[in-house]
């Protein structure tokens, strides 16, 4: 169960690097009819919830000849105030406010399904929201009035919003009936939620201008993207999705700055299964099948090259590309990926040559699944998995490193590891 939760968290953690969207707060939503979640911390106003600026592509502080290959040398960051969790779903930042969403271990029918922590520095955290046990919260993004999380409460969509990361309100729009939202992206026009209907299992797409009022999309382009979605992310108000068009066919590339209406812009150069896409000021990155593709405009993509063997999260930075995740079986699993368990960090200065950072002993006992860039500092979040798994989860762990202003390609791409099935 832990591996499933971690993989689910990896799929939803794209929100951590998505730029937030400034939308005027709508009217306050009333609480769900189910049990009222506890709000432990008292709210205190933040001067502004304007989106954090993405660092501009400033000129290098030293000559290109002095640049080195992009290296991420993780240093442990103390993470306090969070107990054991089943998986870190995502981390987001708006202004000076950080929010972390995590799945909680299941112990009985009254255990919160997920919880939210608030922080002013990304290190010291305060539990501010325990979601009802029936709420399966799968996605977090910066958008709407500040922050938005989404999921399902078994029958209907569960959407919660916050202006300051401390106080959370449930959206009760009837358009969320029979909704199950598993991914969120923020665009220039609002929010797009991808998932499936709980009444018939069909793919679904839900949109909102503010996180409070929602519509279930029925238009042709929106439903085409929803039905074939492989991976989606947004940057600077523009969302790009990779959409399957059938086995052995290259995925189609769709984009929008709106919500329900999408435009097909082309296809990937070759057949592939895309697991993760990320955007930044220098362009876009897609990874999957131990390969990587890049694009300067999100429309025309390079042919795939040998790339990372993980895809839990990725960022596009002025200095290059970073992809993280873990391989192998977690403690407590009896049959899963038979590679030795360890977390991997892959970097590339140009998207063509990929290098795997050395795996220290610490990362043979930890999962690294979520990335967040704050100015020129790269933050990583995951869990320490040292010791036996007893069903109560693992502690949240954090790391950080400074990003250079620029870098140059390495000499050769490292060899990716290949999953091993149970018994083979």
C-alpha positions as CSV (number, residue, x, y, z in Angstrom):
1,X,0.0,0.0,0.0
2,X,2.9,2.4,0.8
3,X,4.3,2.0,-2.7
4,X,1.0,2.7,-4.3
5,X,0.5,5.8,-2.2
6,X,4.0,7.1,-3.0
7,X,3.5,6.5,-6.8
8,X,0.2,8.3,-6.6
9,X,1.9,11.2,-4.8
10,X,4.5,11.3,-7.5
11,X,1.8,11.8,-10.1
12,X,0.3,14.7,-8.3
13,X,3.4,16.5,-7.2
14,X,3.7,18.4,-10.5
15,X,1.9,21.3,-8.8
16,X,4.9,22.1,-6.7
17,X,6.6,24.0,-9.5
18,X,3.6,25.3,-11.3
19,X,3.3,29.1,-11.2
20,X,0.2,30.2,-9.3
21,X,-2.6,32.2,-10.9
22,X,-3.9,35.4,-9.4
23,X,-7.7,35.3,-9.3
24,X,-9.8,37.4,-7.1
25,X,-11.3,35.4,-4.2
26,X,-14.9,34.4,-4.7
27,X,-17.5,34.1,-2.0
28,X,-16.7,31.9,1.0
29,X,-17.8,28.3,0.5
30,X,-19.7,26.5,3.2
31,X,-18.3,23.3,4.8
32,X,-19.1,19.8,3.5
33,X,-22.0,18.0,5.0
34,X,-19.6,15.4,6.4
35,X,-17.7,15.8,9.6
36,X,-15.9,19.1,10.0
37,X,-12.1,18.9,9.8
38,X,-10.2,20.4,12.6
39,X,-8.4,23.7,11.9
40,X,-5.6,23.6,14.5
41,X,-3.8,26.8,13.8
42,X,-5.5,30.2,14.1
43,X,-5.5,32.2,10.9
44,X,-3.4,35.3,10.6
45,X,-3.4,37.4,7.5
46,X,-0.7,37.5,4.9
47,X,0.0,40.9,3.4
48,X,-0.3,39.5,-0.1
49,X,-1.0,36.1,-1.8
50,X,0.4,37.3,-5.2
51,X,2.2,34.5,-7.0
52,X,5.9,34.2,-6.3
53,X,7.9,35.4,-9.3
54,X,9.8,32.8,-11.3
55,X,13.5,33.9,-11.5
56,X,14.2,35.7,-14.7
57,X,16.8,34.5,-17.1
58,X,19.5,36.9,-15.9
59,X,22.9,36.8,-17.5
60,X,25.5,34.6,-16.0
61,X,27.6,35.9,-13.2
62,X,30.7,34.3,-14.7
63,X,32.0,33.4,-18.2
64,X,30.5,30.3,-20.0
65,X,34.0,28.9,-20.1
66,X,34.0,28.6,-16.3
67,X,30.6,26.8,-16.2
68,X,30.5,23.1,-15.0
69,X,28.0,20.3,-15.6
70,X,24.9,20.8,-13.5
71,X,25.4,19.1,-10.2
72,X,22.9,18.8,-7.4
73,X,24.7,18.0,-4.1
74,X,21.8,17.6,-1.7
75,X,22.2,18.8,1.9
76,X,19.8,17.6,4.6
77,X,17.2,20.2,5.7
78,X,15.6,19.8,9.1
79,X,11.9,19.3,8.7
80,X,10.0,19.7,12.0
81,X,6.3,19.7,13.0
82,X,5.2,16.8,10.7
83,X,4.8,13.3,12.1
84,X,4.7,10.1,10.0
85,X,2.8,10.1,6.8
86,X,2.0,7.6,4.1
87,X,3.2,9.8,1.3
88,X,4.1,13.4,0.4
89,X,1.5,14.4,-2.2
90,X,2.9,17.9,-3.0
91,X,4.4,21.2,-1.9
92,X,3.5,24.7,-3.1
93,X,4.5,28.2,-2.3
94,X,2.7,31.5,-2.7
95,X,4.5,34.7,-1.6
96,X,6.1,33.8,1.7
97,X,3.8,30.9,2.5
98,X,4.5,27.2,1.9
99,X,1.9,24.4,2.0
100,X,2.6,20.7,2.2
101,X,-0.1,18.0,1.5
102,X,0.4,14.4,2.6
103,X,-1.6,11.2,2.7
104,X,-2.0,9.9,6.2
105,X,-1.6,6.2,7.2
106,X,-4.8,4.3,7.6
107,X,-5.4,3.0,11.1
108,X,-9.2,3.1,11.5
109,X,-12.3,4.7,10.0
110,X,-11.8,8.0,11.8
111,X,-8.2,8.6,10.7
112,X,-7.8,11.7,8.5
113,X,-7.4,10.7,4.8
114,X,-4.9,13.6,4.3
115,X,-3.6,16.6,6.1
116,X,-2.1,20.0,5.3
117,X,0.8,21.8,7.0
118,X,1.7,25.4,6.7
119,X,5.2,27.0,6.9
120,X,6.9,30.3,6.5
121,X,10.3,28.8,5.6
122,X,9.7,25.3,4.2
123,X,11.4,23.7,7.2
124,X,9.3,24.3,10.3
125,X,5.7,23.2,9.7
126,X,2.4,23.5,11.6
127,X,-0.6,21.1,11.0
128,X,-3.5,23.4,10.0
129,X,-6.0,21.0,8.3
130,X,-7.0,17.4,8.8
131,X,-9.3,16.3,6.0
132,X,-12.3,14.0,6.7
133,X,-11.4,10.3,6.6
134,X,-13.6,9.8,3.5
135,X,-11.7,12.5,1.6
136,X,-9.0,11.1,-0.7
137,X,-7.1,14.3,-1.6
138,X,-4.8,13.7,-4.5
139,X,-3.6,17.1,-5.9
140,X,-2.3,20.5,-4.7
141,X,-1.6,23.6,-6.7
142,X,-1.0,27.3,-6.2
143,X,-4.0,29.0,-7.9
144,X,-7.5,30.3,-7.3
145,X,-7.6,32.5,-4.2
146,X,-4.1,31.2,-3.2
147,X,-4.0,27.4,-2.8
148,X,-6.3,24.6,-4.0
149,X,-6.4,20.9,-3.2
150,X,-8.7,18.4,-4.9
151,X,-9.6,14.7,-4.8
152,X,-12.8,12.7,-4.0
153,X,-14.8,11.7,-1.0
154,X,-15.8,8.4,-2.6
155,X,-18.8,9.7,-4.5
156,X,-18.3,13.4,-5.2
157,X,-15.3,15.7,-5.8
158,X,-13.6,17.1,-2.7
159,X,-12.1,20.5,-3.4
160,X,-10.7,22.8,-0.8
161,X,-9.3,26.4,-1.1
162,X,-7.2,28.7,1.1
163,X,-6.1,32.3,0.7
164,X,-3.3,32.0,3.3
165,X,-2.5,28.3,3.7
166,X,-3.9,28.3,7.2
167,X,-7.6,28.3,6.9
168,X,-9.3,26.0,4.3
169,X,-12.8,26.1,3.0
170,X,-14.6,23.3,1.1
171,X,-16.2,24.0,-2.3
172,X,-19.7,22.7,-2.5
173,X,-20.6,23.3,-6.2
174,X,-23.1,20.6,-7.4
175,X,-21.0,20.3,-10.6
176,X,-18.6,18.3,-8.4
177,X,-21.1,15.5,-7.9
178,X,-19.8,12.2,-9.2
179,X,-16.3,13.7,-9.6
180,X,-13.0,12.3,-8.8
181,X,-10.1,14.7,-9.4
182,X,-6.6,13.3,-9.5
183,X,-4.5,16.1,-11.1
184,X,-4.7,19.9,-11.0
185,X,-3.1,22.5,-13.2
186,X,-3.4,26.3,-13.1
187,X,-3.7,28.4,-16.3
188,X,-4.1,32.0,-17.1
189,X,-7.9,31.5,-16.9
190,X,-8.2,29.4,-13.8
191,X,-8.0,25.7,-12.8
192,X,-8.3,22.5,-14.7
193,X,-8.9,19.2,-12.8
194,X,-8.4,15.8,-14.5
195,X,-9.9,12.6,-13.2
196,X,-12.8,10.2,-13.6
197,X,-16.5,10.1,-12.8
198,X,-17.3,8.0,-9.7
199,X,-20.7,6.9,-11.1
200,X,-19.4,5.2,-14.3
201,X,-15.6,5.4,-14.3
202,X,-15.4,7.5,-17.4
203,X,-12.7,10.1,-17.8
204,X,-13.6,13.5,-16.6
205,X,-12.5,17.1,-16.8
206,X,-13.6,19.8,-14.3
207,X,-12.8,23.5,-14.6
208,X,-13.0,26.5,-12.4
209,X,-12.1,30.2,-12.6
210,X,-11.5,30.5,-8.9
211,X,-11.4,27.1,-7.2
212,X,-14.9,27.7,-5.8
213,X,-17.3,27.5,-8.7
214,X,-16.8,24.4,-11.0
215,X,-18.1,23.1,-14.3
216,X,-17.9,19.5,-15.6
217,X,-16.6,19.8,-19.2
218,X,-18.4,18.1,-22.0
219,X,-16.7,19.8,-25.0
220,X,-14.9,17.7,-27.6
221,X,-11.4,19.0,-27.2
222,X,-11.5,18.9,-23.4
223,X,-12.8,15.4,-23.3
224,X,-10.3,14.2,-25.9
225,X,-7.5,15.4,-23.6
226,X,-9.1,13.9,-20.5
227,X,-9.7,10.5,-22.1
228,X,-6.1,10.0,-23.4
229,X,-4.1,12.0,-20.8
230,X,-0.7,10.7,-20.0
231,X,1.0,13.8,-18.4
232,X,0.2,17.4,-18.0
233,X,1.8,20.5,-16.4
234,X,1.7,24.3,-16.7
235,X,4.1,27.2,-16.7
236,X,3.4,30.9,-16.9
237,X,-0.4,30.3,-17.3
238,X,0.0,27.8,-20.2
239,X,-0.8,24.1,-19.8
240,X,0.7,21.4,-22.0
241,X,-0.7,17.8,-22.1
242,X,0.6,14.6,-23.7
243,X,-2.4,12.6,-24.9
244,X,-2.3,9.0,-26.0
245,X,-3.7,8.3,-29.5
246,X,-3.3,4.5,-29.3
247,X,-0.7,1.8,-28.8
248,X,2.5,2.2,-30.7
249,X,1.5,5.7,-31.8
250,X,3.3,8.9,-30.8
251,X,1.3,10.9,-28.2
252,X,-0.4,14.1,-29.3
253,X,0.5,17.4,-27.7
254,X,-2.3,19.7,-26.6
255,X,-2.2,23.1,-24.9
256,X,-4.4,25.7,-23.4
257,X,-4.3,29.0,-21.6
258,X,-8.0,28.6,-20.9
259,X,-9.7,25.7,-19.2
260,X,-12.0,23.4,-21.1
261,X,-11.0,24.3,-24.7
262,X,-7.7,22.8,-25.8
263,X,-5.7,23.1,-29.1
264,X,-3.8,20.2,-30.6
265,X,-0.3,21.5,-31.6
266,X,1.4,18.3,-32.9
267,X,2.8,15.0,-31.9
268,X,6.0,13.7,-30.3
269,X,8.6,12.5,-32.8
270,X,8.2,8.9,-31.8
271,X,6.0,6.5,-29.9
272,X,6.5,6.7,-26.1
273,X,4.7,6.7,-22.8
274,X,5.2,10.1,-21.2
275,X,5.2,10.0,-17.4
276,X,6.2,13.6,-16.5
277,X,6.2,17.0,-18.2
278,X,7.6,20.2,-16.8
279,X,7.9,23.8,-18.1
280,X,10.2,26.8,-17.3
281,X,11.5,30.0,-18.8
282,X,13.9,28.1,-21.0
283,X,11.4,25.6,-22.4
284,X,9.8,22.3,-21.6
285,X,10.9,18.8,-20.6
286,X,9.1,15.4,-21.0
287,X,10.4,12.1,-19.5
288,X,9.2,8.5,-19.7
289,X,10.5,5.0,-20.8
290,X,14.0,6.0,-19.6
291,X,14.1,8.7,-22.2
292,X,13.9,12.5,-22.3
293,X,12.5,15.1,-24.8
294,X,12.9,18.8,-24.7
295,X,11.3,21.8,-26.5
296,X,11.9,25.5,-26.5
297,X,8.3,26.4,-27.3
298,X,6.3,23.4,-26.2
299,X,5.3,22.7,-29.8
300,X,8.3,21.3,-31.6
301,X,10.1,18.6,-29.6
302,X,13.5,16.9,-30.0
303,X,13.8,13.2,-30.6
304,X,14.1,11.2,-27.4
305,X,17.5,10.6,-25.9
306,X,18.6,8.2,-23.1
307,X,17.5,9.8,-19.9
308,X,16.4,9.4,-16.3
309,X,15.1,6.1,-14.9
310,X,12.8,8.0,-12.5
311,X,10.0,10.5,-13.0
312,X,8.4,11.4,-9.6
313,X,9.0,15.1,-10.2
314,X,11.0,17.4,-12.5
315,X,11.9,21.1,-12.9
316,X,13.1,23.2,-15.8
317,X,15.6,25.9,-14.6
318,X,17.7,28.4,-16.4
319,X,20.7,26.3,-15.5
320,X,19.2,23.0,-16.8
321,X,16.9,20.2,-16.0
322,X,16.4,18.1,-12.8
323,X,14.4,14.9,-12.4
324,X,14.0,12.9,-9.2
325,X,12.3,9.7,-7.9
326,X,13.2,6.3,-6.4
327,X,13.7,2.8,-7.7
328,X,13.3,-0.6,-6.0
329,X,10.9,-2.0,-3.4
330,X,10.1,-0.1,-0.2
331,X,10.3,-1.8,3.2
332,X,7.3,-4.0,3.8
333,X,6.8,-5.0,0.1
334,X,7.1,-8.7,-0.7
335,X,6.9,-8.4,-4.5
336,X,7.6,-5.3,-6.4
337,X,10.5,-3.7,-8.3
338,X,13.5,-5.9,-7.5
339,X,16.2,-3.3,-8.0
340,X,18.0,-2.2,-4.8
341,X,16.0,0.5,-3.2
342,X,17.5,4.0,-3.6
343,X,16.5,7.6,-4.6
344,X,17.9,9.0,-7.8
345,X,18.6,12.6,-8.9
346,X,19.3,13.1,-12.6
347,X,20.5,16.4,-14.1
348,X,21.1,17.8,-17.6
349,X,22.4,21.1,-18.8
350,X,21.0,20.7,-22.3
351,X,18.4,18.0,-22.2
352,X,20.7,15.7,-24.3
353,X,23.4,14.5,-21.9
354,X,22.0,13.2,-18.6
355,X,24.0,12.4,-15.5
356,X,22.8,10.6,-12.4
357,X,24.1,12.2,-9.2
358,X,26.0,9.8,-6.8
359,X,23.6,7.9,-4.5
360,X,24.8,8.5,-1.0
361,X,23.9,6.1,1.9
362,X,21.2,8.6,3.0
363,X,19.4,8.1,-0.3
364,X,19.4,4.4,0.1
365,X,17.1,5.0,3.0
366,X,14.9,7.8,1.7
367,X,12.4,8.7,-1.0
368,X,12.8,12.0,-2.9
369,X,9.6,12.7,-4.7
370,X,8.8,16.4,-4.7
371,X,10.7,19.4,-6.0
372,X,10.3,23.1,-5.3
373,X,12.5,26.0,-6.5
374,X,12.7,29.1,-4.4
375,X,14.8,31.8,-6.1
376,X,18.2,30.0,-6.8
377,X,17.6,27.3,-4.1
378,X,16.3,23.9,-5.0
379,X,14.3,22.1,-2.3
380,X,13.5,18.4,-2.3
381,X,10.9,16.6,-0.1
382,X,10.2,13.0,0.5
383,X,10.5,10.5,3.4
384,X,13.0,8.7,5.5
385,X,12.3,5.0,5.1
386,X,15.0,3.7,7.5
387,X,13.7,0.9,9.7
388,X,10.8,-1.5,9.4
389,X,7.5,-0.5,8.0
390,X,4.7,-1.1,10.6
391,X,1.8,0.5,8.8
392,X,2.1,3.9,10.5
393,X,4.0,5.6,7.7
394,X,7.4,7.2,7.5
395,X,8.7,10.7,8.6
396,X,8.9,13.5,6.1
397,X,12.4,14.5,5.1
398,X,13.9,17.5,3.2
399,X,17.0,18.5,1.3
400,X,18.3,21.6,-0.4
401,X,21.0,22.8,-2.7
402,X,21.9,26.0,-4.5
403,X,21.4,26.1,-8.3
404,X,24.1,27.7,-10.5
405,X,23.3,30.5,-12.9
406,X,24.4,28.4,-15.8
407,X,26.0,25.0,-16.6
408,X,27.5,23.1,-19.5
409,X,26.8,19.5,-20.7
410,X,28.6,16.6,-19.2
411,X,30.8,14.2,-21.2
412,X,28.3,11.3,-21.6
413,X,24.9,10.1,-20.4
414,X,24.9,7.7,-17.5
415,X,23.3,4.3,-17.9
416,X,19.7,4.1,-16.6
417,X,18.6,1.2,-14.4
418,X,15.8,-1.0,-15.6
419,X,13.0,-2.3,-13.5
420,X,13.1,-6.0,-12.5
421,X,9.8,-7.8,-12.0
422,X,9.2,-10.0,-9.0
423,X,10.9,-13.4,-9.6
424,X,12.8,-12.2,-12.7
